[in-house]
Amino acid sequence: MAEKLTMGKALNIGLRRSLERDPKVIIMGEDVGKLGGVFRITDGLQKDFGDDRVIDTPLAESGIIGTAIGLAIRGYRPVCEIQFDGFVYPAYDQIVSQVAKMHYRSQGKVRVPMVIRIPFGGGIGAVEHHSESPEAYFAHTAGLKVVSCSSPEDAFFMIQQSIESDDPIVFLEPKRRYWEKGEVDLDLDLSAAHPLHASRTVRAGSDVTVLAYGPMVRTALDAAAAAEEDGRSLEVIDLRTLSPLDLASAYESVRRTGRCVVVHEAPSNIGLGAELAARITEECFYSLESPVLRVTGFDTPYPAARVEEEFLPDLDRVLDAVDRSFGW
């Protein structure tokens, strides 16, 4: 039976299911235990599973990831929480130099089954270092898999699927969507859930294909609803997996619509949008009626909270790109 849950609660229940299913699953991070995390995603887990499985760590991201690497090599499945996206950079060396390369360095003999949870993106009026979009760094790194949920249902299943994976996964959680609610079928078997590394069409349409992930999926859906009032039909595809990219449904969609708009919060310069535009142009060149357009954050650091909404892509900017795509 489906229940209406916030994304934060869906993640909490998903983590609980994983802890119950496998005694080798360990959660570790800053304030994840007694406090339950700054966003309360791990609320109640230390109380129920003990402080040897839900571990409050020192304020040292490099130490968190380094310790988790050792645990993963020894057969555990650590789930590391990076408290805010902007705090991940001290651990970047460990992630890129160790987590991503261990399997290859050992000629496939060593697995590093760990999940690095990162609340990412803006939209909550946070201070410096608390709003970042670091996905391109990790998606560019061979040896890492990168996924991002956009709804409570996906959050619930994707976190469990990521923990069960034998590969290291960077799990991006759109912090501005933590409190949005959606239907979640808690009784659905994990094996019957949508595959982890597969995109999903979340709204069918015929005029323009809109590709988004994480926090921008809701923005794209809002834009599609607004465009419908003007007689335009937008098909919205939630990428869900950023590395590896799954673009089969995007190619099929663009061949029908002839137009494509890519939306993400991160700056446009050498971002995911550029890779998406390149691949779609290569595969769908003779179907395109206009260039693939991008709606992104600007090529600046995340601004102060009072002007944050000017930086973030919104409904109007998406609709403007749709209009421009029809102008060619």
N, C-alpha and C positions, 0 to 999 in steps of 0.2 A: 504494500500500500504506500502510495506517495505521500510525503509530508512536505510542507512548505518550510524551508530553512533558509537562513542567511548563508552566504558563502563561508563565513567564518565558522559557523556551527557545522556546516557540511565537512569542512576540513578537519575539525575537531573529531567528529564521529569517524571519519575515514582513518585518521591516525589511531584512534582507539581500536578500530577493527584490526588494523595491522599489528598493533601491540598484542592484541588477544590471539591473533592467528599464529604469530611467530615469536618465540621467546628471544630470538636473536636480534629483534628490532629494538633499537635504542634511539631515544630522542635527546639531543643535546644542543645547548645554546644559552645565550644570555637571558636570564629571567624566565626561562621556559617552565621552571618547576613550580615553586611556591606561588609566584605571581601569575603563572599561566600565560606568559608572553605579553608583550606590550599591546598586542591586538587580541589577547585572550584566546588565541587559537589552540593553545595547549592547556587550557583551563581544566583543572581537575585530574589531569593525567598522572602527575606525580603522586597525588594523594592515593590513587587507585593502583598504580603500578610500582610505586617505590622510587626512591632517589637513586637507585642503581640502574634504572632503566629510563628515567626522565631526569636528566642531569643538568643542574645549573652550573655553567662553566664560568671561568674568569672572563673579563672583558678583553678578549684577545682572539680575533677572528682567525688569524693564522694558526693559533694553537688549537682552536676548535676543529678546523679542517685537517690539520696535521694529525691530531689524535684520531679523528674519524678514519683517516687513511689506514692507520695501523689496525684499527678495529675491523675495518672492512676486509683487509688482507687476511685477518685471523678468523673470518667466518661470520662476523656480525653484519648487521644491516643498519648502519647509523643514519639517522635523519637529522641533519644539521640545520638549525634556524639561524639565518643571518638577520639580525633584528630589523635593520633597514637596508635598502638597496645600496645606499652610499657608504655603508660600513663594510662592503664585501672586498674593497680594494686591498686592504692589508693581507687578505687571504688569496689574492689573485695569483701570486707566485705559486702557492701550494696547489691551487686548482689547475693551473695551466701546465706547470712543470711536473707535477706528481699525479694528481687525480686523472688527468686526461691521457697521460702517457704510460702509466704503469702496465696496462694490459699489453700494449705494443712492445714496450721495453722488455717484457718477459716472454715475448714470442707467443702470447696467448695463454701462458701458463697461470697467470695471476689475474683474478677478477677484483674489481673495486666496486662492489654493489652499495653505493651510497647515494643519498638524495640531499641536495643543498637547496633548502627552501629560502626564497628571497621575496619578501614583499616589495613590489616595484611600481614605478610610475608616480605621477603626481595626483593632484585633485583633492588633497586633504589639508592644504594650507600649512604644510610643514616647514620647518626651518632648514637651513643649509645642510647638505649631506643626507637629508631624509627623503628626498625625492630624486630618483635617478631612473634612467632606462638603459641598463647595461647589457641588454640581450645580445647586441651585435658582437660584443667582445667574446661571449661564450659560444654563440652560434658559429663564429669564425674558427673556433678552436677544435681541431680534429681530435676525436677521442671522447668528446662530451656530447651528451644528448640534452636538448633544451626544449622544455614544454611550457605552455602557459594556459591556465584555465580561465574561463570567462563567465562561468555560471556555477551556481551551487551544485548542480548535478555533475558537471564535469569535474569540479573540485573534489567531490566525494570519491568518484571512481579513479580519477587520474592520480591522486596522491597514493592510493593503494597500489595501482598498477606500477607506479614509479618505484615504490618501495620493493615490490616483488621482482623488479628488473635486475638483471645481473650487471647492468651498465651504470656508470655514474651519470646522474641526471641532475641538471639545474632546473629547479621547479619554481617558475615565476608566478607569484600571486598578485593580482591587481589590487593594491590596498584600498583604492577608492571604491571597490566593489564588495568589500568584505561584508557590508551591512545590507546589501541588496538581497532580496528573497527570491526563491524559485522552487519549483517542484523537484523533489529528489525521491526516487524509488529505493528506499533502504533495503528492500527485500530482494532486489534484483541481484542475481549471482554475478560476481566480478567477471567471470568468463563470458558473460553475455553482454557486458558493457561495450560501448564504442571503443575500438582499438586505440591504444595510447598514441601511437605515432600515425594518426590519420586525421585529416581535416574533416570538417563537417559543414554542409550547407544548412544554415540556420534560417534563411528566408529565401524562397524561390522568387525569381524575377526574370525578365526577358530583355531589358534595355541596357543595363550596365552591370558589370560584375564588380562588387566591392570586396576586397580582401582585408581582413583585420585579424587581430588577436588580442588576448588579454583585455585591458580596460577599454579598448576602442571598439570592441564588438558591440557593446551597448550603444555607443555613439553612432555606429554604422546602421544599426537597426532603427534608431530614432530618425536618422536621415532617410532611411528607406520609407518609413511611415509618412514622413513629411513629403517626400517626393511623390508618393502615391496620390496625394491630393492634387498634384499638378499633372497627373496622368503619366508619370514615369515609373517604370517598374525596375527596382534595384534588387539584384540577387546578392545576398550577403553570405560570404564563406568565412567561417572561423577556422583559421589555420591550425590552431591548437599545438602543433609541433613545429618548432622553428629549426631544429636540427635533429633528425633529418627532416627536410621539407617534404610535404606530401601535396603535390600540385595537380594530381590527376583530375580532381573535380574542378579545379580552377581552369585548367586547359579546356575541359569540356564546356564549362560555362562561358568562357571568353569566345570560344568558337561559335556559340549561339548568340551572344549579346554583341560582340564586336567591339566592346569598350571595357576598360578596366581601370579602377581607381584603388590604390593601395593606401591604407590608413594606419599610422602608428605614431606613438607619442615621442619616440626618440628622434633626434635630429635627422635630417634627410641625408647629410653627407656620409657616404659609404655605409648607409644603414641597410636594414633588411629590405626596405622598399626598393632599393637599387637592384638587389639580387632578384627580387620577385619580378621587377619590370624587365630585367634582362632575360630571365628564363621564359616569361610569357611572350616576349617579343620573338625569341628564337623559335618557340614551339607554335605560336599562333599568328605569325606575321601576316599571312594572307587572309586571315579572318578579321584583323584589326581595322576598324574604321577611324581610329585616332590613336595617338601615342598613349602608352600607359602613364597615368598621372599619379602623383604622390601627394598625400596630405599628411604632414608630419609636424613635429615640434621644430622650432627654429634652431639654427646652428649657434646656439649660445648655451652656457650653463643654465640649469633650471633657475628661473628668476625667483625673487622674493614672493611670498605668499600673496601679497596684495595685487600683483599683476600676473599671477600664475594662470588665470583663465585666458589671458591674452596669448599665452605661450601654447597652451594645450589645444590640439585640434578639436573642433566642435562641429555641431550639426551644420552650421552655416558654411564652414570651410569645406566640408564634404560635399554639400549641395553645389557650392561654387565650382568644385572640380568636376562634378557631374555635368554642370552647364557647359564648362569649357570643353569637355570631351565631345559634346554635341556640336561644338562650334567649328570642328575641323572639317 
